[in-house]
Amino acid sequence: MSTPTPIQYINGPDGEPAFVVIPYADYIAQRDNARKVIPPEVVTRSVFDGSTPVRAWREYLGLTRAEVAQRLGISRAVYTKREKRHKLRKSMRKKIAAALDIAPGQLMF
């Protein structure tokens, strides 16, 4: 049996809840779980529109190819080739995921 999480509500000037305070460990767990979610827009772009998961994520995040290439420390042309691949090596998937600030598993669908 699990014990309930102590939650504290902080009301705003209007008397309505404005903030919720939760234990830090619960926040970390929820944040980590949220990082595993793939937004429907990314899935739609990849599955139904034919984009690779990398391209779908990049467009969803509003980044250009040049911006992601710069984060990776490679040229835009090299990044573009990687982005067009439907299957990436594990090492490249990790690097691209880090550049996009997502979990590597979010590029595998």
C-alpha positions as a Markdown table, in Angstrom:
| # | Residue | x | y | z |
|---|---|---|---|---|
| 1 | Met | 0.0 | 0.0 | 0.0 |
| 2 | Ser | 1.4 | 3.4 | -0.9 |
| 3 | Thr | 1.2 | 6.5 | 1.3 |
| 4 | Pro | -0.4 | 9.6 | -0.2 |
| 5 | Thr | 2.0 | 12.3 | -1.4 |
| 6 | Pro | 1.9 | 15.4 | 0.8 |
| 7 | Ile | 0.8 | 18.2 | -1.5 |
| 8 | Gln | 0.5 | 21.8 | -0.5 |
| 9 | Tyr | -1.7 | 24.3 | -2.4 |
| 10 | Ile | -0.8 | 28.0 | -2.4 |
| 11 | Asn | -3.7 | 30.3 | -3.2 |
| 12 | Gly | -3.3 | 33.5 | -5.2 |
| 13 | Pro | -4.8 | 36.9 | -4.3 |
| 14 | Asp | -8.1 | 35.8 | -5.7 |
| 15 | Gly | -8.3 | 32.8 | -3.3 |
| 16 | Glu | -8.0 | 30.3 | -6.1 |
| 17 | Pro | -5.1 | 27.8 | -6.2 |
| 18 | Ala | -2.1 | 29.4 | -8.0 |
| 19 | Phe | 0.7 | 26.9 | -7.1 |
| 20 | Val | 1.2 | 23.4 | -5.9 |
| 21 | Val | 4.1 | 22.3 | -3.8 |
| 22 | Ile | 5.2 | 18.6 | -4.0 |
| 23 | Pro | 8.2 | 16.7 | -2.6 |
| 24 | Tyr | 11.3 | 17.1 | -4.8 |
| 25 | Ala | 11.6 | 13.4 | -5.4 |
| 26 | Asp | 8.0 | 13.3 | -6.8 |
| 27 | Tyr | 8.8 | 16.3 | -9.0 |
| 28 | Ile | 11.9 | 14.5 | -10.5 |
| 29 | Ala | 9.9 | 11.3 | -11.1 |
| 30 | Gln | 7.1 | 13.2 | -12.9 |
| 31 | Arg | 9.6 | 15.2 | -14.9 |
| 32 | Asp | 11.4 | 12.1 | -16.0 |
| 33 | Asn | 8.2 | 10.4 | -17.0 |
| 34 | Ala | 7.2 | 13.5 | -19.0 |
| 35 | Arg | 10.4 | 13.3 | -20.9 |
| 36 | Lys | 9.4 | 9.8 | -22.2 |
| 37 | Val | 6.2 | 11.2 | -23.9 |
| 38 | Ile | 6.1 | 11.7 | -27.6 |
| 39 | Pro | 3.8 | 14.6 | -28.6 |
| 40 | Pro | 1.0 | 13.7 | -31.0 |
| 41 | Glu | 2.3 | 16.2 | -33.5 |
| 42 | Val | 5.7 | 14.4 | -33.7 |
| 43 | Val | 4.0 | 11.1 | -34.2 |
| 44 | Thr | 1.7 | 12.5 | -36.9 |
| 45 | Arg | 4.6 | 14.1 | -38.8 |
| 46 | Ser | 6.6 | 10.9 | -38.7 |
| 47 | Val | 4.0 | 8.2 | -39.1 |
| 48 | Phe | 1.4 | 9.9 | -41.4 |
| 49 | Asp | 3.5 | 12.6 | -43.2 |
| 50 | Gly | 6.6 | 10.4 | -43.8 |
| 51 | Ser | 9.1 | 12.5 | -41.9 |
| 52 | Thr | 11.8 | 10.7 | -40.0 |
| 53 | Pro | 11.5 | 10.9 | -36.2 |
| 54 | Val | 14.5 | 13.2 | -36.1 |
| 55 | Arg | 13.0 | 15.7 | -38.5 |
| 56 | Ala | 9.6 | 15.5 | -36.9 |
| 57 | Trp | 11.2 | 16.4 | -33.5 |
| 58 | Arg | 13.3 | 19.2 | -35.0 |
| 59 | Glu | 10.4 | 20.8 | -36.6 |
| 60 | Tyr | 8.2 | 20.3 | -33.5 |
| 61 | Leu | 10.8 | 22.1 | -31.5 |
| 62 | Gly | 11.1 | 24.9 | -34.0 |
| 63 | Leu | 14.8 | 24.4 | -34.8 |
| 64 | Thr | 16.6 | 24.7 | -38.1 |
| 65 | Arg | 18.9 | 22.1 | -39.4 |
| 66 | Ala | 21.8 | 24.6 | -39.0 |
| 67 | Glu | 20.9 | 25.0 | -35.3 |
| 68 | Val | 20.9 | 21.3 | -34.6 |
| 69 | Ala | 24.1 | 20.8 | -36.6 |
| 70 | Gln | 25.8 | 23.5 | -34.6 |
| 71 | Arg | 24.7 | 21.8 | -31.3 |
| 72 | Leu | 26.2 | 18.6 | -32.7 |
| 73 | Gly | 29.4 | 20.2 | -33.9 |
| 74 | Ile | 28.9 | 19.0 | -37.4 |
| 75 | Ser | 28.1 | 20.7 | -40.7 |
| 76 | Arg | 24.6 | 21.3 | -41.9 |
| 77 | Ala | 25.1 | 18.9 | -44.8 |
| 78 | Val | 26.3 | 16.1 | -42.6 |
| 79 | Tyr | 23.4 | 16.6 | -40.2 |
| 80 | Thr | 20.9 | 16.7 | -43.1 |
| 81 | Lys | 22.1 | 13.2 | -44.2 |
| 82 | Arg | 21.7 | 11.9 | -40.6 |
| 83 | Glu | 18.2 | 13.4 | -40.3 |
| 84 | Lys | 17.0 | 11.7 | -43.5 |
| 85 | Arg | 17.9 | 8.2 | -42.1 |
| 86 | His | 15.1 | 6.2 | -40.7 |
| 87 | Lys | 17.5 | 4.1 | -38.7 |
| 88 | Leu | 20.4 | 5.6 | -36.7 |
| 89 | Arg | 23.3 | 4.1 | -34.9 |
| 90 | Lys | 22.8 | 4.0 | -31.2 |
| 91 | Ser | 25.7 | 6.5 | -30.7 |
| 92 | Met | 24.3 | 9.0 | -33.2 |
| 93 | Arg | 20.7 | 8.6 | -31.8 |
| 94 | Lys | 22.1 | 9.5 | -28.3 |
| 95 | Lys | 23.9 | 12.6 | -29.7 |
| 96 | Ile | 21.0 | 13.9 | -31.6 |
| 97 | Ala | 18.6 | 13.3 | -28.7 |
| 98 | Ala | 21.0 | 15.3 | -26.5 |
| 99 | Ala | 21.1 | 18.1 | -29.1 |
| 100 | Leu | 17.3 | 18.1 | -29.1 |
| 101 | Asp | 17.1 | 17.8 | -25.3 |
| 102 | Ile | 15.0 | 14.7 | -25.5 |
| 103 | Ala | 15.5 | 11.1 | -24.4 |
| 104 | Pro | 17.1 | 8.8 | -27.0 |
| 105 | Gly | 14.1 | 6.4 | -26.8 |
| 106 | Gln | 11.9 | 9.3 | -28.1 |
| 107 | Leu | 13.5 | 8.9 | -31.5 |
| 108 | Met | 12.6 | 5.2 | -31.8 |
| 109 | Phe | 9.0 | 4.7 | -33.0 |
